[in-house]
């Protein structure tokens, strides 16, 4: 068959027919739907074609009122449904290439990229194609998720690229404002509404004779027309069709102080990722990290007492470390109350050409672990992670061709989880137990309370769990702080995070008992308020994302500074 002659309009007509009939049926699994789909395609003498046609047909039919919204059906035709199974649509953007104050021996430096990133990494490639423009990075990513059937009304924005706190303040504000504007305008743009933003970007002159960082900076530093104020953009996003429910940034612990925390809150940041790398000060010195562990402990306390979610980046196999030190490293984080991160990224050290570590490797001064040794270390580290911490990533997303020495195994997390299950010690972290797309019987769901001391305060991890199947349905992090330096938080208990797992549902919608709208979040908030009152607190404050403020207003909270606060 000559595929070039296939009528695309016929494809869409057939996709509509299939989705109309499918909406009247019930499918237990994707395979059942695919058999049904293929039988109809064969009956109408068509060919199997891309799922995008089915996603478009579904969206068109729902919009026209010809079928009712059916998330179970949509999930069957989504591409990579796992992207939004944790309940939000993740959007990652990179800041422009910019010098980093660090001198770490293992860190790659490519003039085309923010420090520590390589142009071959997928997220970096996407950013480079958009010339690091924050508006187009967000817009293009939202469009990619939307056309593949993902709900994008709740976005978690992750800003990566070097040390955020070292960038000029004007650039920081401009960058995040463009991200929010892209969300605010997304549905108007794709539905044919008027917006000047995409045209502004197209009209920007690109200096073709420039190269590398100079060319990139020429483009992204040029001010765009018709700038709105920060407060106006934020206010619009509170009720936009695409809302920013959280902003994550990466920085160094030695940049965290009270002023920086106030600045981060002004910009709507809710989660901070810091590079800790090791729990041994001697290793920090050998790798020229530039700060000690006392600095990490101070930053951790300040961030938690301001309500932030906190992620540590850790690196086994650093120069100067040993197998014994690395096996104990993650366990030490949770035995010592001065650390206790909410999230972890474990990045085994790898040798990248052009780094100082590469020179040491070539001189024979540094030798990375072999795969077996690294697996043994990582298994011990994964075993040490408690139920209230989430391991977001194991190993960086670096192509094997860019790794001079070190592990090139791309699916190392899956290998580790399989081995741990074989040893009768399955991973207990949040990611391993998230409900995802699994069905949960509400009758099996119970409230679970875990308490632990952290950074001079008390943490209470509240969760609704299917105890029979060991599945996590919803969580809330409540903190009784040790010290408070922000006026709006004085005398307040802190809700640092609330998250309901399961496929994302559009703001305000309810779909056949989906996990995100069975009232789990509201019930957790009521329990947090009860515990805070019982402990003697007069008010409770939430580090709310910009796009979740309306939710808390319905629960009786009001905006105080940058927090949602309720007097009790």
C-alpha angles and dihedrals in degrees: 000000000000102000091190089068097051111122107239090200089059088051090056093046091052091046090053091050092050094047093047091054093041091054088064092054138064123232123193095198143007092259091061091053092047092053090051091046094048093049091055092045090052091046091054093041093242131136131245107267140180121303089234088080090057093047091051091046091051093049093046093049093048092048091049091049093240094122132022120246108273116180093184090060093044091053089057092061099036119113112233094354089185090078092078100024092103088065104261138067109248116217118185122196132180127222120226123279106280136159117268121216090223125095099194113166094223099048119108119226118202116168090219093059142048108267116282093024128102125213090233094063112104097236090046092050091053091050093047091052087056091045088242091291105157095209095054093040090058095039095050092046092049090049092051091052093043097051091049091057102261122142108239103181092108114048129184106203116210115192114198135171126102121317110338094199092059094060119098111272093234090054092049092053093044092048097051092041091057090050091054093045089054089054092045092052100036100097093040089053098048092044093053097259121149121270130148097204101090090045091050090054094047090052094054110115115239114209099226094188092061125084141200119346095355092057093045093049092048089059104039099042094055106107116242123229128261098020116196121212119263092244092051092051092047093049091051092051092054089074102021124127087244110043129190104230095178144001123212124194135181122227144145122270091233089064093057116102136133094276093049091049091053089050093050091051092050087057093050097250113162104170130042125197115200130188107239096153099175143015093224120087092202090059090048090056094046092053092046091237092159101223138062134230093261085066090053092051092050093049091048093053094046093049095047093046087054091052100251124149107239132213127187124206109212129189122200118194096039119158108278095022126110137210090255093051093047094049090055096040101089092039089056090057091062099037091055113069091208092072118030101144120200092218136026137201113190112201114180108216114260131186113244120191114254096030126115087245089059090059091050090049092051091050089053093245095118128044122182122220118268115244095263093051092046091050091051090051094047093047090056091047094049090049089058097059114104128221094261097057126078122214101213097183143002112203127001122272095250121144114245090238089067095051114092094183136354134059118335095180105130098191098045094134092058090048092051094047091050092050092047091052089050089054091051091248107106118187112273100193122118096261092054091055104037111130092231109168095336120122115248126199106222088213088068095049117104136177111251122193123199122179131192139161116250134173096338094313139076125259122204115193108200119190142168108222138179091232094187094058097026094240126150112224103172140352141196128191112212120185131193096200127225095214134005126205101167114086095220090057099051110127092004134126111222132231102202098177142003121183134170114198129219135077114325120263124200116262110280096008129119121201124191096306097311112179096249093062107040092098095259093132095049091048091052091051091052090050091049090051091049092051092046092052091046090054092051103259117148096203142015127217131200125205089224125190114236092253096049098056092097090056092055092045088061088055092054100266124137131201112261112176101316097329132084106236135188125192113220 
